[in-house]
């Protein structure tokens, strides 16, 4: 009876090890992802003279491509059940999650005020892909198709460990930030940054970055409480 019991507990302990990743690693993860966003805008401006206001489609393409190339490999390091899921498989899951998440975020773009029409379609597509990098891609790389984990994080917002916090809070921050960023769009100020999807993009990025900071605070608190209980 003891051996089967030990065998059942082994996977749980491995998952707990992943769930309680060190705050230093998660801080480096967030810093790298934040620098990835900055690098995307830097590349767009310095190599192609693109700005989000004047060249929304091209800038968004560069930003989400650069950010995805950083987010997918990094979050794949925190995958659940690494003995059953290889690093390469986690990367493939993240790549598949990118277009899937864009399909889910596209209707949200319409809700936030995205214009409907062929001429606006590329902007909406690339904005949806950027939002997918913020929301779906990390969860796909870490949890794959585990419906229980997705439902717990996104439907109930009940993170239970460090990895859950770094996925859940930045994703919710990006969505909330995009919602707030859409507020100036219908106002009659006639400013270039009010056009779709400029202010919504800036709002999403700001919310994403704030979610990173808040999630790191929760991770530190969670780990301290966990170690306190252990002592």
N, C-alpha and C positions, 0 to 999 in steps of 0.2 A: 504493500500500500504506500510505502514511503517514496519509492522510485517514481511511480506515475504522478504523485503529488509534486515532486520536485520538477518533473518534466513540464507540468502545467504551469508552474511558477516561473520557469526560465524565460519564456517569451515576455511575460509581464515585466520582469526586471529589466529586460532589454529596452522595452518601450519606455519604462520610467527613466532609463538613462538618457534616452533621446529627449524625453519630455523635459528633463531637468538639465538642459544644456547650460553651460557656464555663461554668466552674464557677459564676460569678456568676449566670448565667441559671438554672442548675439550683438554686442556693440559693434564689433568689426563687421558683422553682416550688414547692419543698418548703415554704417558709415560707407561701406563699399557701394551699397545700393543707392545711397544719396549722392555719392560722387559719380555714379553711373548716370544719373539724371543730369547732373551738371555737365558731364562730359558730352552727353548727347546734344545739349544746347550749344556747347562750345564748338563741337564739330560742325553743327549746322551753320553756325555764324561764321566761324573762322575759315572753313574750307569751302563753303558754298554761298556765304553771305545771305543765308536764310534766317528769317525771324518768324516767330509764331504769328505775329500780327499780319505781316505781308505775305508770308509763304506758309500758311497753316498746314497744308497737306504734306509738303516736303519736310517741314520741321518735325511734325508728328511722326512721320515715317522713320526719320533718323533717331529720334528720341526713344521710341518704343523698341526699335531694333537693337540699339545699344543697351538699353535697360534689360531687355529680355535675355540678351547674351550674358548678362551678369547675374540676373535673378535666378534663372533656371539652373545653372551649375552650382550656385551657392546653396539654394534651398534644397537641392537634391542631396546635399551632404547631411541634411537633417531628416531624411526619409525614415518612415516607420518600417520596422522589421527589416533591417539591412541584410540579414542573413537570407531572407526570402526575396528581397528586391535589390538588384544590383544598382550601382551608381548610374550605369548607362540606361537601365530601364527607367530610373527616376527622371533622367533627362528627357527621355522619349515621352514620358507622361507629361512633363512640363510643356514640351513642344506641342503635344496634342491638345493640351489645355488652353493654349494660346488662341487658336481660332474658335474653339468651343466657347471660351469665355467672351470672345468678341461678339458671338451670336447672341449671347445672353445680355450683354451690355448695350447692344444696338437699339433694342426697344427703349432702354433707359435714356438713350440720347434723344429720342423723339419726345419722351416725357419732359426732358429738361429744355426742350425748345429747339431741337435741331431742325432746320428747314428740310422739307421733303422735295427732292428733285435730283436729277442726274448730275447737275453741276455741283451739288453739295455732297453727293454720295462719297467721293474719296475722303473728304474731311471726316465724315461720320465713321467710315471704316477704320481709318487710322486712329481716331479718338477711341473707338471701341477696342482696338487692339492694345492701346496704351492702358486703358482701364482694365483689360484682361490681365496685363502684366501686374497691375496693382492688386487685383482681387483673386482671379482664378488660378493663375500660373503657380504661385507659391503653394497653394493647397493641392494642386494636381501633382506637383513634384514630391510633396511630402506624403500625402495620403492616397494618391491614386484615385481609384473609384470607390473608396470606402464611404458608403452612403452615411453610415453612423457618424463618422467624423465630420463630414460636410454638413450634415443636418445639425449636429451639436454646435458647430462654430458659426454657421451663417444663419440658420433658422432660429436657434435658441440663444446664440451668443453666450455660450457657456464654456469658455476655455478652461482646461484643467491642468495645463502645464506650460512651461516656457515656450515650447514650439507653437502651441496653440495661440498664445498671446501675440507672438511676432507675425502670425498669419492673420489672425482675426482683427486686431485693432487697426493696423495700417489699411486693411481692406475696407473696413467700415469708415475709417477716416477719409479715404479717397472718395467714397460714395457721398458722404455727408458734405465734404468739401466741394464736390461737383455740384451738388444741390444748391449750396449757398452761392457758388460761383455763377449760377444761372440767373440769380436775382437781377443783376443789372441789365440783362439782355433786353427786356421789353421796355426799358426806360428810354425816353426820347432825348437822350444826351447827344446822340449821333457821334459817338466816339468809336474809333476803329477797333479798340479792344473789346467792344460790346458785341462784335460779330461772332457768330458761331465758328469754331468752338474755343475762342481765345480765353475768355474769362472763365469758362467752365473748366478748361484744362488747367489754368493756374489755380483755380479752387481745388481741383482734384489733387494736384501735386502738393499744395499746401496742407490739405487734409491728410494726405499720405505721409508726409514728413512729420506732422504732429502725431499721427498714429504711431509712428516709429518711436518717437520720444516717449509717449505715454506707455507703449508696450514694454519698453526697456525698464521703465519705472516699476511696472507690474512684475516683470521678471525678477528684478532685484528683491522686491518685497516678497514675492512667492518663494524664492530660493531661501531667503533668510527665515521665513516662517517654517519652511520645510526642515531646514537644518536645526532650527530651534526645537521643533517637535522631536527630531532625531536625538538631540542631546537630552 
